Amino acid sequence: MMESFLEIFDIYLLEAVVNGILLGGLLALLALGLNLIFGVIDVTWICYAELVMIGMYGMYFLVQYYGVSYFLAAPVAIVLVAILGAALHYLVIAPLLSGPPINQLLATGGVLFVLQSFATVAFGIDFRNLGIRLPVLAFADMHFSYSRLLAFGAALIGMVVVYLFMTRTYTGTAIRAIAQDRQIMALMGVDTKKIYLITSAVGGALAGLAACLLVLQYDVHPFVGLSFGPITFLICVLGGLGNFVGGFVAAFVFAEIISLGGLFSDLEWGYVLAFGFFIIMMFIRPGGLLARRS
């Protein structure tokens, strides 16, 4: 009987680990967009999750109201949020770049409340569902949601595309160079204003891609950003703001803690454990998981 219990427990444990990996891919995608913005422009978009929320509403209305296929609606939503990201930089961030960092932080915090209020007034507080029901994959007594599998695969593809863009194109090389030394690149004749605008659009596009994946798993409402916005910010801080590799590692660490915590107790306790782990790590490695020791 004990062996049978251990066998079932091992299956559940393996299922939780795999689900943690699937969740980690999506969290890594969210962290990538936020880290890209901070690494290049040195501004943290507090309202990043609200851009995702707008993208989710875009997907909902395109699919439900206009009958557009999910796979055709997704590129439209990604472009929509990319434009929104560029507009956010042009209208809000650019005028404040020479000011104290707290001004930029407060400005993006203000945008957060503006977008939430706009969504509340325009769409109401009803929970809206995309209406797409994907099957569940059953394998060796384990069950995995196709929506999570699709999100994980799309997130990996998105991250690979961003990596190729950053390493194989002139614009991507300029973005990486500015992230390393803004002052020198400006003196070398690089149009930093243009690069900042492109970076904001790319960050917005990543938020749009995340919206297309999250709308398969979450109902859409004005405050849906609260479900994943804080955890995304903590992942970026834990990995080291602007550190792409650190954010990638931190995303999977957080995801596994949440998933395993949900196995032994419930999902809410998984988040509590993740936040507790973050607090402890801030005492041990305040610069991030991959920060060099002085």
Sine and cosine of phi, psi and omega as CSV:
sin_phi,cos_phi,sin_psi,cos_psi,sin_omega,cos_omega
0.00,0.00,-0.66,0.75,0.02,-1.00
-0.88,0.47,-0.65,0.76,0.02,-1.00
-0.90,0.44,-0.63,0.77,0.02,-1.00
-0.90,0.44,-0.65,0.76,0.02,-1.00
-0.89,0.45,-0.70,0.71,-0.01,-1.00
-0.90,0.44,-0.60,0.80,0.01,-1.00
-0.90,0.44,-0.71,0.71,0.03,-1.00
-0.90,0.44,-0.68,0.73,0.00,-1.00
-0.87,0.49,-0.67,0.74,0.02,-1.00
-0.89,0.47,-0.63,0.78,0.03,-1.00
-0.89,0.45,-0.72,0.69,0.00,-1.00
-0.90,0.43,-0.62,0.78,0.01,-1.00
-0.91,0.42,-0.70,0.71,0.02,-1.00
-0.89,0.45,-0.64,0.77,0.03,-1.00
-0.88,0.47,-0.67,0.74,0.01,-1.00
-0.91,0.42,-0.64,0.77,0.01,-1.00
-0.90,0.44,-0.71,0.70,-0.01,-1.00
-0.91,0.41,-0.66,0.75,0.04,-1.00
-0.89,0.45,-0.56,0.83,0.07,-1.00
-0.90,0.44,-0.64,0.77,0.05,-1.00
-0.90,0.43,-0.68,0.73,0.01,-1.00
-0.89,0.45,-0.67,0.74,0.05,-1.00
-0.91,0.41,-0.61,0.79,-0.02,-1.00
-0.88,0.48,-0.58,0.81,0.01,-1.00
-0.89,0.46,-0.66,0.75,0.00,-1.00
-0.94,0.34,-0.67,0.75,0.04,-1.00
-0.91,0.42,-0.58,0.82,0.03,-1.00
-0.91,0.42,-0.60,0.80,0.05,-1.00
-0.90,0.44,-0.70,0.71,0.04,-1.00
-0.88,0.48,-0.70,0.72,-0.02,-1.00
-0.92,0.39,-0.53,0.85,-0.01,-1.00
-0.88,0.48,-0.72,0.70,0.00,-1.00
-0.88,0.47,-0.70,0.72,-0.01,-1.00
-0.93,0.37,-0.65,0.76,0.02,-1.00
-0.92,0.40,-0.58,0.81,0.02,-1.00
-0.88,0.47,-0.71,0.70,0.00,-1.00
-0.88,0.47,-0.74,0.68,-0.05,-1.00
-0.93,0.37,-0.66,0.75,-0.06,-1.00
-0.90,0.45,-0.54,0.84,-0.06,-1.00
-1.00,-0.09,-0.76,0.65,-0.12,-0.99
-0.99,-0.11,-0.26,0.97,-0.02,-1.00
0.90,0.43,0.61,0.79,0.05,-1.00
-0.75,-0.66,0.74,-0.68,0.05,-1.00
-0.99,-0.12,0.88,-0.48,0.03,-1.00
-0.99,0.17,0.99,-0.14,0.08,-1.00
-0.88,0.47,-0.45,0.90,-0.07,-1.00
-1.00,-0.01,0.25,0.97,-0.10,-1.00
-0.85,0.53,-0.68,0.73,-0.02,-1.00
-0.92,0.40,-0.44,0.90,0.02,-1.00
-0.96,0.27,-0.47,0.88,0.14,-0.99
-0.90,0.43,-0.64,0.77,0.07,-1.00
-0.88,0.47,-0.67,0.75,0.02,-1.00
-0.86,0.51,-0.68,0.73,0.03,-1.00
-0.89,0.45,-0.64,0.77,0.05,-1.00
-0.89,0.45,-0.60,0.80,0.03,-1.00
-0.92,0.40,-0.65,0.76,0.08,-1.00
-0.89,0.45,-0.64,0.77,0.04,-1.00
-0.86,0.51,-0.70,0.72,0.04,-1.00
-0.89,0.45,-0.68,0.74,-0.04,-1.00
-0.87,0.49,-0.75,0.66,-0.07,-1.00
-0.94,0.33,-0.59,0.81,0.02,-1.00
-0.90,0.43,-0.67,0.74,-0.07,-1.00
-0.98,0.18,-0.72,0.69,-0.12,-0.99
-0.99,0.13,-0.66,0.75,-0.10,-1.00
-1.00,-0.02,-0.57,0.82,-0.07,-1.00
-0.95,-0.30,-0.02,1.00,0.09,-1.00
0.92,0.40,0.40,0.92,0.01,-1.00
-0.97,0.23,0.64,-0.77,0.06,-1.00
-0.87,0.50,0.58,-0.81,0.00,-1.00
-0.80,0.59,-0.69,0.73,-0.08,-1.00
-0.96,0.27,-0.31,0.95,0.13,-0.99
-1.00,0.02,-0.53,0.85,0.00,-1.00
-0.95,0.32,-0.54,0.84,-0.07,-1.00
-0.85,0.52,-0.76,0.65,0.03,-1.00
-0.87,0.49,-0.58,0.81,0.02,-1.00
-0.90,0.44,-0.69,0.72,0.01,-1.00
-0.91,0.42,-0.64,0.77,0.01,-1.00
-0.89,0.46,-0.70,0.71,0.03,-1.00
-0.90,0.43,-0.65,0.76,0.01,-1.00
-0.84,0.54,-0.75,0.66,-0.04,-1.00
-0.96,0.29,-0.51,0.86,0.09,-1.00
-0.88,0.47,-0.69,0.73,0.05,-1.00
-0.90,0.44,-0.65,0.76,0.02,-1.00
-0.90,0.44,-0.64,0.77,0.04,-1.00
-0.90,0.44,-0.68,0.73,0.03,-1.00
-0.91,0.42,-0.65,0.76,0.02,-1.00
-0.91,0.42,-0.62,0.78,0.04,-1.00
-0.86,0.51,-0.69,0.72,0.01,-1.00
-0.92,0.40,-0.73,0.68,-0.09,-1.00
-0.90,0.43,-0.66,0.75,-0.12,-0.99
-1.00,0.01,-0.52,0.85,-0.15,-0.99
-0.92,-0.39,-0.75,0.66,-0.14,-0.99
-0.99,0.16,-0.74,0.67,-0.08,-1.00
-0.81,0.58,-0.70,0.71,0.01,-1.00
-0.91,0.42,-0.28,0.96,-0.08,-1.00
-0.95,-0.30,0.05,1.00,-0.09,-1.00
-0.88,0.48,-0.53,0.85,-0.01,-1.00
-1.00,0.07,-0.08,1.00,-0.02,-1.00
-1.00,0.00,0.01,-1.00,0.03,-1.00
-0.88,0.47,0.56,-0.83,0.00,-1.00
-0.83,0.55,-0.51,0.86,-0.03,-1.00
-0.89,0.45,-0.51,0.86,0.03,-1.00
-0.91,0.42,-0.65,0.76,0.02,-1.00
-0.92,0.39,-0.64,0.77,0.00,-1.00
-0.90,0.44,-0.71,0.71,0.00,-1.00
-0.92,0.40,-0.58,0.81,-0.01,-1.00
-0.90,0.43,-0.71,0.70,0.01,-1.00
-0.94,0.35,-0.50,0.86,0.12,-0.99
-0.91,0.42,-0.61,0.79,0.07,-1.00
-0.90,0.43,-0.64,0.77,0.05,-1.00
-0.88,0.48,-0.60,0.80,0.04,-1.00
-0.82,0.57,-0.77,0.64,-0.03,-1.00
-0.94,0.35,-0.55,0.83,0.04,-1.00
-0.89,0.45,-0.72,0.70,-0.02,-1.00
-0.92,0.39,-0.64,0.77,0.05,-1.00
-0.89,0.45,-0.69,0.72,-0.01,-1.00
-0.92,0.40,-0.66,0.75,0.03,-1.00
-0.87,0.50,-0.72,0.70,-0.01,-1.00
-0.91,0.43,-0.59,0.80,0.00,-1.00
-0.91,0.41,-0.70,0.71,-0.02,-1.00
-0.94,0.33,-0.67,0.74,-0.10,-0.99
-0.98,0.22,-0.62,0.79,-0.15,-0.99
-0.89,-0.45,-0.16,0.99,-0.05,-1.00
0.99,0.16,-0.02,-1.00,-0.05,-1.00
-0.97,-0.23,0.18,0.98,0.02,-1.00
-0.91,0.41,0.56,-0.83,0.10,-0.99
-0.99,0.11,0.82,-0.57,-0.04,-1.00
-0.90,-0.44,0.67,-0.74,-0.03,-1.00
-0.92,-0.40,0.62,-0.78,-0.04,-1.00
-0.91,0.42,-0.43,0.90,0.05,-1.00
1.00,0.08,0.16,0.99,0.03,-1.00
-0.99,-0.14,0.88,-0.48,-0.01,-1.00
-0.96,-0.28,0.94,-0.35,0.03,-1.00
-1.00,-0.08,0.55,-0.84,-0.02,-1.00
-0.94,0.33,0.11,-0.99,0.03,-1.00
-0.94,-0.35,0.73,-0.68,0.01,-1.00
-1.00,0.09,0.86,-0.51,0.05,-1.00
-0.98,-0.21,0.80,-0.60,-0.02,-1.00
-0.53,-0.85,0.90,-0.45,0.06,-1.00
0.78,0.62,0.78,0.63,0.01,-1.00
0.92,0.39,0.17,0.98,0.08,-1.00
-0.95,-0.33,0.46,-0.89,-0.05,-1.00
-0.76,-0.65,0.77,-0.64,-0.02,-1.00
-0.76,-0.65,0.71,-0.70,-0.01,-1.00
-0.96,0.28,0.74,-0.67,0.05,-1.00
-0.90,0.44,-0.49,0.87,0.02,-1.00
-0.90,0.43,-0.61,0.79,0.05,-1.00
-0.95,0.31,-0.61,0.79,0.04,-1.00
-0.90,0.44,-0.69,0.72,0.03,-1.00
-0.89,0.45,-0.68,0.73,0.00,-1.00
-0.89,0.45,-0.67,0.75,0.00,-1.00
-0.89,0.45,-0.73,0.69,0.00,-1.00
-0.90,0.45,-0.71,0.71,0.00,-1.00
-0.91,0.41,-0.60,0.80,0.02,-1.00
-0.90,0.44,-0.68,0.73,0.03,-1.00
-0.90,0.44,-0.68,0.73,0.03,-1.00
-0.88,0.48,-0.70,0.72,0.02,-1.00
-0.87,0.50,-0.66,0.75,0.00,-1.00
-0.93,0.37,-0.60,0.80,0.04,-1.00
-0.91,0.41,-0.67,0.74,0.03,-1.00
-0.88,0.48,-0.68,0.73,0.03,-1.00
-0.90,0.44,-0.65,0.76,0.02,-1.00
-0.88,0.48,-0.71,0.71,0.01,-1.00
-0.91,0.42,-0.64,0.77,0.04,-1.00
-0.88,0.48,-0.66,0.75,-0.06,-1.00
-0.96,0.26,-0.41,0.91,-0.09,-1.00
-0.95,-0.31,-0.34,0.94,-0.12,-0.99
-0.92,-0.40,-0.04,1.00,-0.01,-1.00
-0.87,-0.49,0.40,-0.92,0.02,-1.00
-0.89,0.45,-0.69,0.72,-0.02,-1.00
-0.89,0.45,-0.68,0.74,0.03,-1.00
-0.89,0.45,-0.64,0.77,0.05,-1.00
-0.89,0.45,-0.65,0.76,0.03,-1.00
-0.90,0.44,-0.63,0.78,0.04,-1.00
-0.88,0.48,-0.71,0.70,0.00,-1.00
-0.92,0.40,-0.61,0.79,0.00,-1.00
-0.92,0.40,-0.68,0.74,0.02,-1.00
-0.91,0.41,-0.58,0.82,0.04,-1.00
-0.88,0.47,-0.50,0.87,-0.01,-1.00
-0.99,0.11,-0.62,0.79,-0.02,-1.00
-0.41,-0.91,0.99,-0.14,-0.05,-1.00
-0.92,0.39,-0.68,0.73,-0.10,-1.00
-0.91,0.42,-0.71,0.71,-0.04,-1.00
-0.90,0.43,-0.68,0.73,-0.03,-1.00
-0.91,0.42,-0.57,0.82,0.05,-1.00
-0.91,0.41,-0.62,0.78,0.02,-1.00
-0.94,0.35,-0.41,0.91,-0.01,-1.00
-1.00,0.07,0.09,1.00,0.10,-0.99
1.00,-0.06,0.12,0.99,0.04,-1.00
-0.96,0.27,0.74,-0.68,0.01,-1.00
-0.97,0.22,1.00,-0.03,-0.07,-1.00
-0.90,0.43,-0.55,0.83,0.01,-1.00
-0.88,0.47,-0.66,0.75,0.02,-1.00
-0.92,0.39,-0.68,0.74,0.00,-1.00
-0.90,0.43,-0.65,0.76,0.03,-1.00
-0.87,0.48,-0.67,0.74,-0.01,-1.00
-0.91,0.41,-0.67,0.74,0.03,-1.00
-0.90,0.43,-0.67,0.75,0.01,-1.00
-0.88,0.48,-0.67,0.74,0.02,-1.00
-0.90,0.43,-0.61,0.79,0.03,-1.00
-0.92,0.40,-0.65,0.76,0.04,-1.00
-0.91,0.42,-0.68,0.73,0.06,-1.00
-0.87,0.49,-0.65,0.76,0.07,-1.00
-0.90,0.43,-0.64,0.77,0.02,-1.00
-0.88,0.47,-0.63,0.78,0.05,-1.00
-0.91,0.41,-0.61,0.79,0.09,-1.00
-0.90,0.43,-0.62,0.79,0.05,-1.00
-0.90,0.43,-0.66,0.75,0.05,-1.00
-0.89,0.46,-0.69,0.73,0.04,-1.00
-0.87,0.49,-0.61,0.79,0.02,-1.00
-0.89,0.46,-0.67,0.75,0.00,-1.00
-0.89,0.46,-0.50,0.86,-0.01,-1.00
-1.00,0.07,-0.63,0.78,-0.03,-1.00
-0.94,0.33,-0.48,0.88,-0.04,-1.00
-0.92,0.39,-0.28,0.96,0.08,-1.00
-0.98,0.18,-0.28,0.96,-0.10,-1.00
-0.89,-0.46,-0.38,0.92,-0.07,-1.00
-0.86,-0.51,0.55,-0.83,0.22,-0.97
-0.94,0.33,0.48,-0.88,-0.02,-1.00
-0.99,-0.11,0.77,-0.63,0.11,-0.99
-0.39,-0.92,0.24,-0.97,-0.12,-0.99
-0.87,0.49,-0.37,0.93,-0.09,-1.00
-0.93,-0.36,0.34,0.94,-0.02,-1.00
-0.91,0.41,-0.41,0.91,0.03,-1.00
-0.88,0.48,-0.43,0.90,0.03,-1.00
-0.92,0.39,-0.30,0.96,-0.01,-1.00
-0.96,0.27,-0.48,0.88,-0.06,-1.00
-0.69,-0.72,-0.15,0.99,0.01,-1.00
-0.89,0.45,-0.80,0.60,-0.01,-1.00
-0.87,0.49,-0.66,0.75,-0.02,-1.00
-0.92,0.40,-0.56,0.83,0.04,-1.00
-0.91,0.42,-0.69,0.72,0.01,-1.00
-0.89,0.45,-0.68,0.73,0.00,-1.00
-0.91,0.42,-0.59,0.81,0.05,-1.00
-0.88,0.48,-0.70,0.72,0.00,-1.00
-0.89,0.45,-0.67,0.75,0.01,-1.00
-0.92,0.39,-0.69,0.72,0.00,-1.00
-0.90,0.44,-0.62,0.78,0.02,-1.00
-0.98,0.21,-0.28,0.96,-0.07,-1.00
0.98,-0.20,0.95,-0.31,-0.08,-1.00
-0.79,0.61,0.81,-0.59,-0.03,-1.00
1.00,0.01,-0.12,0.99,-0.02,-1.00
-1.00,-0.07,0.96,-0.27,-0.07,-1.00
-0.91,0.41,-0.70,0.71,-0.01,-1.00
-0.92,0.40,-0.67,0.74,0.01,-1.00
-0.88,0.47,-0.66,0.76,0.04,-1.00
-0.90,0.43,-0.61,0.79,0.03,-1.00
-0.89,0.45,-0.73,0.68,0.00,-1.00
-0.91,0.42,-0.71,0.70,-0.03,-1.00
-0.89,0.47,-0.59,0.81,0.00,-1.00
-0.87,0.49,-0.69,0.72,-0.02,-1.00
-0.96,0.28,-0.55,0.84,0.07,-1.00
-0.89,0.45,-0.75,0.66,0.03,-1.00
-0.86,0.50,-0.71,0.70,-0.05,-1.00
-0.88,0.47,-0.65,0.76,0.01,-1.00
-0.93,0.37,-0.63,0.78,0.04,-1.00
-0.89,0.46,-0.69,0.72,0.01,-1.00
-0.90,0.44,-0.71,0.71,-0.05,-1.00
-0.92,0.38,-0.71,0.70,0.00,-1.00
-0.94,0.34,-0.57,0.82,0.09,-1.00
-0.89,0.46,-0.61,0.79,0.07,-1.00
-0.91,0.40,-0.49,0.87,0.03,-1.00
-0.94,0.35,-0.73,0.69,-0.10,-0.99
-0.99,0.11,-0.35,0.94,0.03,-1.00
-0.67,-0.74,-0.98,-0.21,0.12,-0.99
-0.56,-0.83,0.13,-0.99,-0.13,-0.99
-0.88,0.47,-0.59,0.80,0.00,-1.00
-0.88,0.47,-0.64,0.77,0.04,-1.00
-0.93,0.37,-0.49,0.87,0.09,-1.00
-0.87,0.49,-0.68,0.73,0.05,-1.00
-0.93,0.38,-0.61,0.79,0.04,-1.00
-0.88,0.48,-0.70,0.71,0.03,-1.00
-0.90,0.44,-0.63,0.78,0.01,-1.00
-0.90,0.44,-0.69,0.73,0.03,-1.00
-0.92,0.40,-0.61,0.79,0.06,-1.00
-0.89,0.45,-0.67,0.74,0.05,-1.00
-0.87,0.49,-0.66,0.75,0.02,-1.00
-0.87,0.49,-0.72,0.70,-0.03,-1.00
-0.88,0.48,-0.70,0.71,0.01,-1.00
-0.89,0.46,-0.70,0.72,-0.03,-1.00
-0.91,0.41,-0.48,0.88,0.03,-1.00
-0.93,0.37,-0.43,0.90,0.10,-0.99
-0.98,0.19,-0.60,0.80,-0.07,-1.00
-0.99,0.15,-0.74,0.67,-0.02,-1.00
-0.74,-0.68,0.98,0.22,-0.06,-1.00
-0.89,0.46,-0.37,0.93,0.02,-1.00
-0.99,0.11,-0.12,0.99,-0.03,-1.00
0.87,-0.49,0.26,-0.97,-0.06,-1.00
-0.86,0.51,-0.65,0.76,-0.09,-1.00
-0.98,-0.21,0.26,0.96,0.02,-1.00
-0.94,0.35,0.60,-0.80,0.04,-1.00
-0.97,0.26,0.64,-0.76,0.05,-1.00
-0.97,0.23,0.67,-0.75,0.00,-1.00
-0.99,0.17,0.00,0.00,0.00,0.00
